[in-house]
Amino acid sequence: MVNKKLFGIILFICCALFLIWRITLSMTQRKAIISGETAQLINTNPVHVVLTIDTEDHIATYDGIPASNAFDALATVTRTHAISLITKKYDFGIFVERIGNLTNSKNNVWIYYVNGASGDVAADKKSVKNGDVVGWKYTKPLY
């Protein structure tokens, strides 16, 4: 009889500890962020970058922007500061068509840079590290 009670108490304590561990794990390791139509899981200790938006007339700089890639930085700033952002999704990634009131044309396009080097993949595929400088520049096309 004592063995059955002891076994029941131990089983209850193990279940309670497991439940507490799972709740704590899910709260400390990740947060869900809804961005447009997609949900992304991000670490609660994200990378922070500097973002610049260069319109040729003005350069705006935003420091300490949490992002996992070059597009995340832009999306975070445009959402936070109510700046219009128009994108199109392709198989290769997200393509930025317009930031603010400046739309891609045959004369000027939005090109992104990370630490001064122009992107070699779509911006949502370009991972960033803590302290990177992500720049978006409205400039003459490279082609």
Beta strands, then each sheet from edge to edge (+ up, - down):
strand 1: 30-35
strand 2: 38-43
strand 3: 48-54
strand 4: 59-66
strand 5: 85-90
strand 6: 93-99
strand 7: 102-103
strand 8: 109-114
strand 9: 117-118
strand 10: 133-139
sheet 1: 1+ 2-
sheet 2: 4+ 3- 10- 8+ 9-
sheet 3: 5+ 6- 7+
end
